[in-house]
Amino acid sequence: MVSQEIRSCAIALGSIMHQVRPEQAAVLRLVRQNLAVAADEAEEMEGLFPVPRMAESIPGDEEITEEMAKTA
């Protein structure tokens, strides 16, 4: 679900907190807080409306073959 994707982004940012300067870490904390709020709101909406699964790939986004490139 979308809320889980947002939470995953916040977790990923948390994993790099120790690699940045204190000022940058403060910005990351604010971003993570905003992501947490967005995830909570998304979770609430997911309970009200059916949310389609996120696609692994875009339909019609197949690999471009050499033959296709020649005709483009």
PQR file of N, CA, C, O and H, with PARSE charges and radii, in Angstrom:
ATOM      1  N   MET A   1       0.828  -1.177   0.000 -0.4000 1.5000
ATOM      2  CA  MET A   1       0.000   0.000   0.000 -0.0000 2.0000
ATOM      3  C   MET A   1       0.884   1.257   0.000  0.5500 1.7000
ATOM      4  O   MET A   1       2.073   1.204   0.312 -0.5500 1.4000
ATOM      5  N   VAL A   2       0.277   2.354  -0.351 -0.4000 1.5000
ATOM      6  CA  VAL A   2       1.011   3.615  -0.449 -0.0000 2.0000
ATOM      7  C   VAL A   2       1.609   4.008   0.898  0.5500 1.7000
ATOM      8  O   VAL A   2       2.747   4.472   0.963 -0.5500 1.4000
ATOM      9  H   VAL A   2      -0.689   2.396  -0.604  0.4000 1.0000
ATOM     10  N   SER A   3       0.850   3.826   1.965 -0.4000 1.5000
ATOM     11  CA  SER A   3       1.357   4.205   3.292 -0.0000 2.0000
ATOM     12  C   SER A   3       2.622   3.426   3.638  0.5500 1.7000
ATOM     13  O   SER A   3       3.535   3.972   4.256 -0.5500 1.4000
ATOM     14  H   SER A   3      -0.075   3.449   1.913  0.4000 1.0000
ATOM     15  N   GLN A   4       2.680   2.173   3.250 -0.4000 1.5000
ATOM     16  CA  GLN A   4       3.865   1.358   3.523 -0.0000 2.0000
ATOM     17  C   GLN A   4       5.066   1.847   2.719  0.5500 1.7000
ATOM     18  O   GLN A   4       6.192   1.846   3.217 -0.5500 1.4000
ATOM     19  H   GLN A   4       1.938   1.729   2.748  0.4000 1.0000
ATOM     20  N   GLU A   5       4.826   2.264   1.480 -0.4000 1.5000
ATOM     21  CA  GLU A   5       5.914   2.799   0.657 -0.0000 2.0000
ATOM     22  C   GLU A   5       6.476   4.081   1.274  0.5500 1.7000
ATOM     23  O   GLU A   5       7.689   4.291   1.295 -0.5500 1.4000
ATOM     24  H   GLU A   5       3.911   2.265   1.076  0.4000 1.0000
ATOM     25  N   ILE A   6       5.587   4.926   1.770 -0.4000 1.5000
ATOM     26  CA  ILE A   6       6.024   6.179   2.402 -0.0000 2.0000
ATOM     27  C   ILE A   6       6.833   5.876   3.660  0.5500 1.7000
ATOM     28  O   ILE A   6       7.875   6.489   3.892 -0.5500 1.4000
ATOM     29  H   ILE A   6       4.602   4.755   1.752  0.4000 1.0000
ATOM     30  N   ARG A   7       6.360   4.938   4.466 -0.4000 1.5000
ATOM     31  CA  ARG A   7       7.094   4.563   5.682 -0.0000 2.0000
ATOM     32  C   ARG A   7       8.466   3.967   5.338  0.5500 1.7000
ATOM     33  O   ARG A   7       9.442   4.202   6.050 -0.5500 1.4000
ATOM     34  H   ARG A   7       5.514   4.440   4.277  0.4000 1.0000
ATOM     35  N   SER A   8       8.537   3.203   4.255 -0.4000 1.5000
ATOM     36  CA  SER A   8       9.821   2.633   3.825 -0.0000 2.0000
ATOM     37  C   SER A   8      10.818   3.730   3.463  0.5500 1.7000
ATOM     38  O   SER A   8      12.009   3.612   3.748 -0.5500 1.4000
ATOM     39  H   SER A   8       7.744   3.012   3.676  0.4000 1.0000
ATOM     40  N   CYS A   9      10.329   4.789   2.837 -0.4000 1.5000
ATOM     41  CA  CYS A   9      11.203   5.921   2.497 -0.0000 2.0000
ATOM     42  C   CYS A   9      11.738   6.584   3.759  0.5500 1.7000
ATOM     43  O   CYS A   9      12.911   6.951   3.824 -0.5500 1.4000
ATOM     44  H   CYS A   9       9.361   4.884   2.605  0.4000 1.0000
ATOM     45  N   ALA A  10      10.880   6.736   4.754 -0.4000 1.5000
ATOM     46  CA  ALA A  10      11.312   7.340   6.021 -0.0000 2.0000
ATOM     47  C   ALA A  10      12.366   6.474   6.700  0.5500 1.7000
ATOM     48  O   ALA A  10      13.340   6.991   7.248 -0.5500 1.4000
ATOM     49  H   ALA A  10       9.927   6.437   4.701  0.4000 1.0000
ATOM     50  N   ILE A  11      12.173   5.168   6.665 -0.4000 1.5000
ATOM     51  CA  ILE A  11      13.147   4.248   7.262 -0.0000 2.0000
ATOM     52  C   ILE A  11      14.476   4.342   6.528  0.5500 1.7000
ATOM     53  O   ILE A  11      15.535   4.346   7.155 -0.5500 1.4000
ATOM     54  H   ILE A  11      11.382   4.748   6.220  0.4000 1.0000
ATOM     55  N   ALA A  12      14.426   4.418   5.202 -0.4000 1.5000
ATOM     56  CA  ALA A  12      15.654   4.517   4.410 -0.0000 2.0000
ATOM     57  C   ALA A  12      16.423   5.785   4.760  0.5500 1.7000
ATOM     58  O   ALA A  12      17.648   5.760   4.874 -0.5500 1.4000
ATOM     59  H   ALA A  12      13.565   4.414   4.692  0.4000 1.0000
ATOM     60  N   LEU A  13      15.709   6.889   4.929 -0.4000 1.5000
ATOM     61  CA  LEU A  13      16.386   8.133   5.317 -0.0000 2.0000
ATOM     62  C   LEU A  13      17.015   8.001   6.697  0.5500 1.7000
ATOM     63  O   LEU A  13      18.102   8.527   6.938 -0.5500 1.4000
ATOM     64  H   LEU A  13      14.714   6.910   4.836  0.4000 1.0000
ATOM     65  N   GLY A  14      16.346   7.311   7.594 -0.4000 1.5000
ATOM     66  CA  GLY A  14      16.880   7.107   8.935 -0.0000 2.0000
ATOM     67  C   GLY A  14      18.173   6.319   8.930  0.5500 1.7000
ATOM     68  O   GLY A  14      19.027   6.494   9.799 -0.5500 1.4000
ATOM     69  H   GLY A  14      15.463   6.883   7.398  0.4000 1.0000
ATOM     70  N   SER A  15      18.308   5.449   7.942 -0.4000 1.5000
ATOM     71  CA  SER A  15      19.508   4.612   7.894 -0.0000 2.0000
ATOM     72  C   SER A  15      20.764   5.392   7.507  0.5500 1.7000
ATOM     73  O   SER A  15      21.876   4.896   7.690 -0.5500 1.4000
ATOM     74  H   SER A  15      17.615   5.306   7.236  0.4000 1.0000
ATOM     75  N   ILE A  16      20.603   6.603   6.975 -0.4000 1.5000
ATOM     76  CA  ILE A  16      21.781   7.401   6.600 -0.0000 2.0000
ATOM     77  C   ILE A  16      22.036   8.563   7.557  0.5500 1.7000
ATOM     78  O   ILE A  16      22.935   9.371   7.326 -0.5500 1.4000
ATOM     79  H   ILE A  16      19.700   7.005   6.826  0.4000 1.0000
ATOM     80  N   MET A  17      21.256   8.649   8.618 -0.4000 1.5000
ATOM     81  CA  MET A  17      21.399   9.763   9.575 -0.0000 2.0000
ATOM     82  C   MET A  17      22.819   9.872  10.126  0.5500 1.7000
ATOM     83  O   MET A  17      23.324  10.979  10.316 -0.5500 1.4000
ATOM     84  H   MET A  17      20.525   7.992   8.805  0.4000 1.0000
ATOM     85  N   HIS A  18      23.457   8.755  10.381 -0.4000 1.5000
ATOM     86  CA  HIS A  18      24.793   8.780  10.984 -0.0000 2.0000
ATOM     87  C   HIS A  18      25.881   9.173   9.981  0.5500 1.7000
ATOM     88  O   HIS A  18      27.036   9.362  10.362 -0.5500 1.4000
ATOM     89  H   HIS A  18      23.047   7.856  10.226  0.4000 1.0000
ATOM     90  N   GLN A  19      25.515   9.297   8.701 -0.4000 1.5000
ATOM     91  CA  GLN A  19      26.496   9.599   7.663 -0.0000 2.0000
ATOM     92  C   GLN A  19      26.545  11.080   7.292  0.5500 1.7000
ATOM     93  O   GLN A  19      27.340  11.477   6.440 -0.5500 1.4000
ATOM     94  H   GLN A  19      24.577   9.143   8.391  0.4000 1.0000
ATOM     95  N   VAL A  20      25.710  11.891   7.917 -0.4000 1.5000
ATOM     96  CA  VAL A  20      25.631  13.303   7.536 -0.0000 2.0000
ATOM     97  C   VAL A  20      25.955  14.206   8.722  0.5500 1.7000
ATOM     98  O   VAL A  20      25.985  13.765   9.871 -0.5500 1.4000
ATOM     99  H   VAL A  20      25.064  11.569   8.609  0.4000 1.0000
ATOM    100  N   ARG A  21      26.196  15.475   8.418 -0.4000 1.5000
ATOM    101  CA  ARG A  21      26.478  16.463   9.459 -0.0000 2.0000
ATOM    102  C   ARG A  21      25.230  16.702  10.303  0.5500 1.7000
ATOM    103  O   ARG A  21      24.120  16.416   9.854 -0.5500 1.4000
ATOM    104  H   ARG A  21      26.171  15.834   7.485  0.4000 1.0000
ATOM    105  N   PRO A  22      25.393  17.219  11.511 -0.5600 1.5000
ATOM    106  CA  PRO A  22      24.243  17.459  12.393  0.2800 2.0000
ATOM    107  C   PRO A  22      23.150  18.334  11.769  0.5500 1.7000
ATOM    108  O   PRO A  22      21.962  18.093  11.984 -0.5500 1.4000
ATOM    109  N   GLU A  23      23.552  19.349  10.997 -0.4000 1.5000
ATOM    110  CA  GLU A  23      22.555  20.216  10.356 -0.0000 2.0000
ATOM    111  C   GLU A  23      21.739  19.426   9.340  0.5500 1.7000
ATOM    112  O   GLU A  23      20.524  19.592   9.241 -0.5500 1.4000
ATOM    113  H   GLU A  23      24.517  19.545  10.823  0.4000 1.0000
ATOM    114  N   GLN A  24      22.418  18.571   8.590 -0.4000 1.5000
ATOM    115  CA  GLN A  24      21.725  17.748   7.602 -0.0000 2.0000
ATOM    116  C   GLN A  24      20.833  16.714   8.288  0.5500 1.7000
ATOM    117  O   GLN A  24      19.743  16.408   7.805 -0.5500 1.4000
ATOM    118  H   GLN A  24      23.406  18.437   8.670  0.4000 1.0000
ATOM    119  N   ALA A  25      21.295  16.187   9.401 -0.4000 1.5000
ATOM    120  CA  ALA A  25      20.496  15.218  10.155 -0.0000 2.0000
ATOM    121  C   ALA A  25      19.211  15.866  10.663  0.5500 1.7000
ATOM    122  O   ALA A  25      18.164  15.221  10.712 -0.5500 1.4000
ATOM    123  H   ALA A  25      22.180  16.436   9.794  0.4000 1.0000
ATOM    124  N   ALA A  26      19.292  17.138  11.040 -0.4000 1.5000
ATOM    125  CA  ALA A  26      18.096  17.850  11.498 -0.0000 2.0000
ATOM    126  C   ALA A  26      17.076  17.964  10.368  0.5500 1.7000
ATOM    127  O   ALA A  26      15.876  17.802  10.590 -0.5500 1.4000
ATOM    128  H   ALA A  26      20.143  17.662  11.000  0.4000 1.0000
ATOM    129  N   VAL A  27      17.553  18.242   9.166 -0.4000 1.5000
ATOM    130  CA  VAL A  27      16.658  18.310   8.005 -0.0000 2.0000
ATOM    131  C   VAL A  27      16.044  16.935   7.740  0.5500 1.7000
ATOM    132  O   VAL A  27      14.849  16.825   7.469 -0.5500 1.4000
ATOM    133  H   VAL A  27      18.528  18.373   8.986  0.4000 1.0000
ATOM    134  N   LEU A  28      16.864  15.895   7.820 -0.4000 1.5000
ATOM    135  CA  LEU A  28      16.347  14.537   7.609 -0.0000 2.0000
ATOM    136  C   LEU A  28      15.278  14.186   8.645  0.5500 1.7000
ATOM    137  O   LEU A  28      14.288  13.531   8.319 -0.5500 1.4000
ATOM    138  H   LEU A  28      17.835  15.985   8.040  0.4000 1.0000
ATOM    139  N   ARG A  29      15.475  14.618   9.885 -0.4000 1.5000
ATOM    140  CA  ARG A  29      14.468  14.355  10.919 -0.0000 2.0000
ATOM    141  C   ARG A  29      13.139  15.022  10.572  0.5500 1.7000
ATOM    142  O   ARG A  29      12.076  14.424  10.734 -0.5500 1.4000
ATOM    143  H   ARG A  29      16.280  15.150  10.150  0.4000 1.0000
ATOM    144  N   LEU A  30      13.207  16.263  10.092 -0.4000 1.5000
ATOM    145  CA  LEU A  30      11.982  16.969   9.694 -0.0000 2.0000
ATOM    146  C   LEU A  30      11.294  16.267   8.525  0.5500 1.7000
ATOM    147  O   LEU A  30      10.073  16.114   8.513 -0.5500 1.4000
ATOM    148  H   LEU A  30      14.071  16.749   9.960  0.4000 1.0000
ATOM    149  N   VAL A  31      12.082  15.846   7.556 -0.4000 1.5000
ATOM    150  CA  VAL A  31      11.516  15.132   6.407 -0.0000 2.0000
ATOM    151  C   VAL A  31      10.868  13.831   6.863  0.5500 1.7000
ATOM    152  O   VAL A  31       9.779  13.481   6.410 -0.5500 1.4000
ATOM    153  H   VAL A  31      13.074  15.969   7.566  0.4000 1.0000
ATOM    154  N   ARG A  32      11.542  13.115   7.762 -0.4000 1.5000
ATOM    155  CA  ARG A  32      10.983  11.855   8.268 -0.0000 2.0000
ATOM    156  C   ARG A  32       9.687  12.099   9.036  0.5500 1.7000
ATOM    157  O   ARG A  32       8.752  11.305   8.936 -0.5500 1.4000
ATOM    158  H   ARG A  32      12.427  13.399   8.131  0.4000 1.0000
ATOM    159  N   GLN A  33       9.622  13.186   9.800 -0.4000 1.5000
ATOM    160  CA  GLN A  33       8.380  13.518  10.512 -0.0000 2.0000
ATOM    161  C   GLN A  33       7.255  13.806   9.520  0.5500 1.7000
ATOM    162  O   GLN A  33       6.124  13.356   9.704 -0.5500 1.4000
ATOM    163  H   GLN A  33      10.382  13.832   9.882  0.4000 1.0000
ATOM    164  N   ASN A  34       7.574  14.558   8.467 -0.4000 1.5000
ATOM    165  CA  ASN A  34       6.568  14.856   7.445 -0.0000 2.0000
ATOM    166  C   ASN A  34       6.123  13.588   6.728  0.5500 1.7000
ATOM    167  O   ASN A  34       4.944  13.432   6.412 -0.5500 1.4000
ATOM    168  H   ASN A  34       8.492  14.924   8.317  0.4000 1.0000
ATOM    169  N   LEU A  35       7.053  12.689   6.473 -0.4000 1.5000
ATOM    170  CA  LEU A  35       6.697  11.416   5.843 -0.0000 2.0000
ATOM    171  C   LEU A  35       5.799  10.586   6.752  0.5500 1.7000
ATOM    172  O   LEU A  35       4.880   9.920   6.277 -0.5500 1.4000
ATOM    173  H   LEU A  35       8.012  12.815   6.730  0.4000 1.0000
ATOM    174  N   ALA A  36       6.058  10.624   8.043 -0.4000 1.5000
ATOM    175  CA  ALA A  36       5.220   9.874   8.990 -0.0000 2.0000
ATOM    176  C   ALA A  36       3.790  10.402   8.971  0.5500 1.7000
ATOM    177  O   ALA A  36       2.835   9.625   8.993 -0.5500 1.4000
ATOM    178  H   ALA A  36       6.804  11.166   8.429  0.4000 1.0000
ATOM    179  N   VAL A  37       3.646  11.723   8.929 -0.4000 1.5000
ATOM    180  CA  VAL A  37       2.310  12.321   8.861 -0.0000 2.0000
ATOM    181  C   VAL A  37       1.635  11.936   7.544  0.5500 1.7000
ATOM    182  O   VAL A  37       0.459  11.575   7.527 -0.5500 1.4000
ATOM    183  H   VAL A  37       4.422  12.354   8.911  0.4000 1.0000
ATOM    184  N   ALA A  38       2.381  12.015   6.450 -0.4000 1.5000
ATOM    185  CA  ALA A  38       1.819  11.647   5.144 -0.0000 2.0000
ATOM    186  C   ALA A  38       1.413  10.179   5.118  0.5500 1.7000
ATOM    187  O   ALA A  38       0.375   9.833   4.554 -0.5500 1.4000
ATOM    188  H   ALA A  38       3.337  12.308   6.464  0.4000 1.0000
ATOM    189  N   ALA A  39       2.222   9.316   5.724 -0.4000 1.5000
ATOM    190  CA  ALA A  39       1.898   7.889   5.776 -0.0000 2.0000
ATOM    191  C   ALA A  39       0.634   7.650   6.588  0.5500 1.7000
ATOM    192  O   ALA A  39      -0.202   6.829   6.212 -0.5500 1.4000
ATOM    193  H   ALA A  39       3.065   9.598   6.182  0.4000 1.0000
ATOM    194  N   ASP A  40       0.491   8.363   7.700 -0.4000 1.5000
ATOM    195  CA  ASP A  40      -0.723   8.232   8.513 -0.0000 2.0000
ATOM    196  C   ASP A  40      -1.956   8.665   7.723  0.5500 1.7000
ATOM    197  O   ASP A  40      -2.995   8.007   7.767 -0.5500 1.4000
ATOM    198  H   ASP A  40       1.171   9.030   8.006  0.4000 1.0000
ATOM    199  N   GLU A  41      -1.830   9.779   6.999 -0.4000 1.5000
ATOM    200  CA  GLU A  41      -2.953  10.265   6.197 -0.0000 2.0000
ATOM    201  C   GLU A  41      -3.275   9.292   5.065  0.5500 1.7000
ATOM    202  O   GLU A  41      -4.442   9.033   4.775 -0.5500 1.4000
ATOM    203  H   GLU A  41      -0.986  10.314   6.963  0.4000 1.0000
ATOM    204  N   ALA A  42      -2.236   8.755   4.429 -0.4000 1.5000
ATOM    205  CA  ALA A  42      -2.449   7.782   3.357 -0.0000 2.0000
ATOM    206  C   ALA A  42      -3.121   6.524   3.899  0.5500 1.7000
ATOM    207  O   ALA A  42      -4.009   5.961   3.259 -0.5500 1.4000
ATOM    208  H   ALA A  42      -1.287   8.965   4.665  0.4000 1.0000
ATOM    209  N   GLU A  43      -2.691   6.090   5.077 -0.4000 1.5000
ATOM    210  CA  GLU A  43      -3.288   4.903   5.688 -0.0000 2.0000
ATOM    211  C   GLU A  43      -4.775   5.127   5.976  0.5500 1.7000
ATOM    212  O   GLU A  43      -5.598   4.230   5.792 -0.5500 1.4000
ATOM    213  H   GLU A  43      -1.970   6.547   5.597  0.4000 1.0000
ATOM    214  N   GLU A  44      -5.100   6.326   6.427 -0.4000 1.5000
ATOM    215  CA  GLU A  44      -6.501   6.654   6.690 -0.0000 2.0000
ATOM    216  C   GLU A  44      -7.315   6.616   5.396  0.5500 1.7000
ATOM    217  O   GLU A  44      -8.423   6.081   5.368 -0.5500 1.4000
ATOM    218  H   GLU A  44      -4.432   7.055   6.577  0.4000 1.0000
ATOM    219  N   MET A  45      -6.757   7.186   4.325 -0.4000 1.5000
ATOM    220  CA  MET A  45      -7.450   7.171   3.033 -0.0000 2.0000
ATOM    221  C   MET A  45      -7.577   5.753   2.490  0.5500 1.7000
ATOM    222  O   MET A  45      -8.589   5.401   1.884 -0.5500 1.4000
ATOM    223  H   MET A  45      -5.857   7.620   4.348  0.4000 1.0000
ATOM    224  N   GLU A  46      -6.549   4.943   2.711 -0.4000 1.5000
ATOM    225  CA  GLU A  46      -6.607   3.555   2.251 -0.0000 2.0000
ATOM    226  C   GLU A  46      -7.761   2.806   2.911  0.5500 1.7000
ATOM    227  O   GLU A  46      -8.338   1.893   2.321 -0.5500 1.4000
ATOM    228  H   GLU A  46      -5.727   5.229   3.203  0.4000 1.0000
ATOM    229  N   GLY A  47      -8.089   3.198   4.137 -0.4000 1.5000
ATOM    230  CA  GLY A  47      -9.209   2.570   4.825 -0.0000 2.0000
ATOM    231  C   GLY A  47     -10.555   3.014   4.273  0.5500 1.7000
ATOM    232  O   GLY A  47     -11.547   2.296   4.394 -0.5500 1.4000
ATOM    233  H   GLY A  47      -7.619   3.939   4.616  0.4000 1.0000
ATOM    234  N   LEU A  48     -10.591   4.195   3.669 -0.4000 1.5000
ATOM    235  CA  LEU A  48     -11.841   4.739   3.137 -0.0000 2.0000
ATOM    236  C   LEU A  48     -12.070   4.384   1.673  0.5500 1.7000
ATOM    237  O   LEU A  48     -13.203   4.153   1.252 -0.5500 1.4000
ATOM    238  H   LEU A  48      -9.785   4.779   3.571  0.4000 1.0000
ATOM    239  N   PHE A  49     -10.997   4.345   0.907 -0.4000 1.5000
ATOM    240  CA  PHE A  49     -11.097   4.119  -0.530 -0.0000 2.0000
ATOM    241  C   PHE A  49     -10.204   2.955  -0.932  0.5500 1.7000
ATOM    242  O   PHE A  49      -9.124   2.782  -0.367 -0.5500 1.4000
ATOM    243  H   PHE A  49     -10.076   4.533   1.249  0.4000 1.0000
ATOM    244  N   PRO A  50     -10.637   2.158  -1.896 -0.5600 1.5000
ATOM    245  CA  PRO A  50      -9.742   1.105  -2.382  0.2800 2.0000
ATOM    246  C   PRO A  50      -8.571   1.741  -3.142  0.5500 1.7000
ATOM    247  O   PRO A  50      -8.776   2.565  -4.033 -0.5500 1.4000
ATOM    248  N   VAL A  51      -7.369   1.359  -2.787 -0.4000 1.5000
ATOM    249  CA  VAL A  51      -6.168   1.886  -3.431 -0.0000 2.0000
ATOM    250  C   VAL A  51      -5.544   0.764  -4.242  0.5500 1.7000
ATOM    251  O   VAL A  51      -5.239  -0.292  -3.687 -0.5500 1.4000
ATOM    252  H   VAL A  51      -7.202   0.690  -2.063  0.4000 1.0000
ATOM    253  N   PRO A  52      -5.342   0.963  -5.551 -0.5600 1.5000
ATOM    254  CA  PRO A  52      -4.736  -0.100  -6.356  0.2800 2.0000
ATOM    255  C   PRO A  52      -3.285  -0.325  -5.953  0.5500 1.7000
ATOM    256  O   PRO A  52      -2.599   0.588  -5.495 -0.5500 1.4000
ATOM    257  N   ARG A  53      -2.839  -1.558  -6.135 -0.4000 1.5000
ATOM    258  CA  ARG A  53      -1.434  -1.871  -5.857 -0.0000 2.0000
ATOM    259  C   ARG A  53      -0.549  -1.075  -6.794  0.5500 1.7000
ATOM    260  O   ARG A  53      -0.928  -0.785  -7.928 -0.5500 1.4000
ATOM    261  H   ARG A  53      -3.397  -2.300  -6.507  0.4000 1.0000
ATOM    262  N   MET A  54       0.634  -0.725  -6.312 -0.4000 1.5000
ATOM    263  CA  MET A  54       1.589  -0.012  -7.153 -0.0000 2.0000
ATOM    264  C   MET A  54       2.152  -1.000  -8.164  0.5500 1.7000
ATOM    265  O   MET A  54       2.511  -2.124  -7.812 -0.5500 1.4000
ATOM    266  H   MET A  54       0.942  -0.960  -5.390  0.4000 1.0000
ATOM    267  N   ALA A  55       2.227  -0.581  -9.409 -0.4000 1.5000
ATOM    268  CA  ALA A  55       2.702  -1.455 -10.477 -0.0000 2.0000
ATOM    269  C   ALA A  55       4.206  -1.646 -10.379  0.5500 1.7000
ATOM    270  O   ALA A  55       4.951  -0.722 -10.053 -0.5500 1.4000
ATOM    271  H   ALA A  55       1.935   0.332  -9.696  0.4000 1.0000
ATOM    272  N   GLU A  56       4.632  -2.863 -10.670 -0.4000 1.5000
ATOM    273  CA  GLU A  56       6.071  -3.151 -10.724 -0.0000 2.0000
ATOM    274  C   GLU A  56       6.675  -2.515 -11.974  0.5500 1.7000
ATOM    275  O   GLU A  56       7.809  -2.036 -11.959 -0.5500 1.4000
ATOM    276  H   GLU A  56       4.027  -3.614 -10.935  0.4000 1.0000
ATOM    277  N   SER A  57       5.894  -2.521 -13.056 -0.4000 1.5000
ATOM    278  CA  SER A  57       6.342  -1.894 -14.291 -0.0000 2.0000
ATOM    279  C   SER A  57       5.134  -1.271 -14.971  0.5500 1.7000
ATOM    280  O   SER A  57       3.991  -1.629 -14.687 -0.5500 1.4000
ATOM    281  H   SER A  57       4.973  -2.911 -13.067  0.4000 1.0000
ATOM    282  N   ILE A  58       5.395  -0.356 -15.849 -0.4000 1.5000
ATOM    283  CA  ILE A  58       4.327   0.340 -16.549 -0.0000 2.0000
ATOM    284  C   ILE A  58       3.901  -0.510 -17.737  0.5500 1.7000
ATOM    285  O   ILE A  58       4.749  -0.938 -18.520 -0.5500 1.4000
ATOM    286  H   ILE A  58       6.324  -0.065 -16.079  0.4000 1.0000
ATOM    287  N   PRO A  59       2.590  -0.767 -17.888 -0.5600 1.5000
ATOM    288  CA  PRO A  59       2.137  -1.538 -19.051  0.2800 2.0000
ATOM    289  C   PRO A  59       2.589  -0.876 -20.340  0.5500 1.7000
ATOM    290  O   PRO A  59       2.479   0.340 -20.494 -0.5500 1.4000
ATOM    291  N   GLY A  60       3.095  -1.674 -21.262 -0.4000 1.5000
ATOM    292  CA  GLY A  60       3.590  -1.146 -22.524 -0.0000 2.0000
ATOM    293  C   GLY A  60       5.018  -0.656 -22.445  0.5500 1.7000
ATOM    294  O   GLY A  60       5.556  -0.159 -23.435 -0.5500 1.4000
ATOM    295  H   GLY A  60       3.185  -2.662 -21.137  0.4000 1.0000
ATOM    296  N   ASP A  61       5.639  -0.785 -21.294 -0.4000 1.5000
ATOM    297  CA  ASP A  61       7.009  -0.316 -21.092 -0.0000 2.0000
ATOM    298  C   ASP A  61       7.975  -1.478 -21.294  0.5500 1.7000
ATOM    299  O   ASP A  61       8.787  -1.792 -20.424 -0.5500 1.4000
ATOM    300  H   ASP A  61       5.202  -1.188 -20.490  0.4000 1.0000
ATOM    301  N   GLU A  62       7.870  -2.103 -22.451 -0.4000 1.5000
ATOM    302  CA  GLU A  62       8.726  -3.248 -22.716 -0.0000 2.0000
ATOM    303  C   GLU A  62      10.111  -2.787 -23.157  0.5500 1.7000
ATOM    304  O   GLU A  62      10.325  -1.617 -23.476 -0.5500 1.4000
ATOM    305  H   GLU A  62       7.210  -1.848 -23.159  0.4000 1.0000
ATOM    306  N   GLU A  63      11.019  -3.709 -23.167 -0.4000 1.5000
ATOM    307  CA  GLU A  63      12.387  -3.398 -23.562 -0.0000 2.0000
ATOM    308  C   GLU A  63      12.414  -3.022 -25.036  0.5500 1.7000
ATOM    309  O   GLU A  63      11.759  -3.670 -25.853 -0.5500 1.4000
ATOM    310  H   GLU A  63      10.846  -4.659 -22.908  0.4000 1.0000
ATOM    311  N   ILE A  64      13.156  -1.993 -25.381 -0.4000 1.5000
ATOM    312  CA  ILE A  64      13.258  -1.560 -26.773 -0.0000 2.0000
ATOM    313  C   ILE A  64      14.278  -2.439 -27.473  0.5500 1.7000
ATOM    314  O   ILE A  64      15.445  -2.508 -27.085 -0.5500 1.4000
ATOM    315  H   ILE A  64      13.688  -1.466 -24.718  0.4000 1.0000
ATOM    316  N   THR A  65      13.808  -3.108 -28.513 -0.4000 1.5000
ATOM    317  CA  THR A  65      14.706  -3.975 -29.271 -0.0000 2.0000
ATOM    318  C   THR A  65      15.405  -3.150 -30.347  0.5500 1.7000
ATOM    319  O   THR A  65      15.015  -2.017 -30.628 -0.5500 1.4000
ATOM    320  H   THR A  65      12.860  -3.053 -28.828  0.4000 1.0000
ATOM    321  N   GLU A  66      16.430  -3.726 -30.937 -0.4000 1.5000
ATOM    322  CA  GLU A  66      17.172  -3.046 -31.993 -0.0000 2.0000
ATOM    323  C   GLU A  66      16.258  -2.753 -33.177  0.5500 1.7000
ATOM    324  O   GLU A  66      16.352  -1.692 -33.794 -0.5500 1.4000
ATOM    325  H   GLU A  66      16.747  -4.647 -30.709  0.4000 1.0000
ATOM    326  N   GLU A  67      15.374  -3.699 -33.491 -0.4000 1.5000
ATOM    327  CA  GLU A  67      14.438  -3.521 -34.603 -0.0000 2.0000
ATOM    328  C   GLU A  67      13.484  -2.354 -34.335  0.5500 1.7000
ATOM    329  O   GLU A  67      13.185  -1.571 -35.237 -0.5500 1.4000
ATOM    330  H   GLU A  67      15.298  -4.561 -32.990  0.4000 1.0000
ATOM    331  N   MET A  68      13.020  -2.245 -33.114 -0.4000 1.5000
ATOM    332  CA  MET A  68      12.122  -1.149 -32.753 -0.0000 2.0000
ATOM    333  C   MET A  68      12.846   0.189 -32.868  0.5500 1.7000
ATOM    334  O   MET A  68      12.252   1.180 -33.294 -0.5500 1.4000
ATOM    335  H   MET A  68      13.263  -2.881 -32.382  0.4000 1.0000
ATOM    336  N   ALA A  69      14.110   0.225 -32.494 -0.4000 1.5000
ATOM    337  CA  ALA A  69      14.884   1.462 -32.546 -0.0000 2.0000
ATOM    338  C   ALA A  69      15.067   1.932 -33.984  0.5500 1.7000
ATOM    339  O   ALA A  69      15.094   3.134 -34.247 -0.5500 1.4000
ATOM    340  H   ALA A  69      14.592  -0.580 -32.148  0.4000 1.0000
ATOM    341  N   LYS A  70      15.194   0.986 -34.920 -0.4000 1.5000
ATOM    342  CA  LYS A  70      15.375   1.347 -36.327 -0.0000 2.0000
ATOM    343  C   LYS A  70      14.136   2.016 -36.899  0.5500 1.7000
ATOM    344  O   LYS A  70      14.240   2.900 -37.750 -0.5500 1.4000
ATOM    345  H   LYS A  70      15.172   0.010 -34.707  0.4000 1.0000
ATOM    346  N   THR A  71      12.958   1.596 -36.433 -0.4000 1.5000
ATOM    347  CA  THR A  71      11.719   2.141 -36.979 -0.0000 2.0000
ATOM    348  C   THR A  71      11.275   3.410 -36.268  0.5500 1.7000
ATOM    349  O   THR A  71      10.320   4.056 -36.699 -0.5500 1.4000
ATOM    350  H   THR A  71      12.873   0.878 -35.742  0.4000 1.0000
ATOM    351  N   ALA A  72      11.945   3.770 -35.201 -0.4000 1.5000
ATOM    352  CA  ALA A  72      11.528   4.955 -34.434 -0.0000 2.0000
ATOM    353  C   ALA A  72      12.004   6.228 -35.075  0.5500 1.7000
ATOM    354  O   ALA A  72      11.740   7.315 -34.559 -0.5500 1.4000
ATOM    355  H   ALA A  72      12.721   3.245 -34.851  0.4000 1.0000
TER
END
